[in-house]
Amino acid sequence: MNQPADAPAADEAAVEEAIAPCGGDARAAVRALLEDVRLYERELAVCRLAVSSGYSRQWHHNRWREADAQ
């Protein structure tokens, strides 16, 4: 996977941006990011229920079952 030459600098800037609101505490930043991931997973689960099987051609329902099996 090829990344643009400025990707590492952009990644570092994103890391600093994520840590800054937590007063420089990296553990607190990770904790906050994990909370965000859980929130987005719950929102995604609600969206999956709202989208009909016919519309998605069972794609998201099958992926959900695969994830539960792991």
HELIX and SHEET records of a PDB file:
HELIX    1   1 ALA A    7  ILE A   19  1                                  13    
HELIX    2   2 ALA A   20  CYS A   22  5                                   3    
HELIX    3   3 ALA A   26  ALA A   50  1                                  25    
HELIX    4   4 SER A   53  SER A   56  1                                   4    
HELIX    5   5 TRP A   59  ALA A   69  1                                  11    
END                                                                             
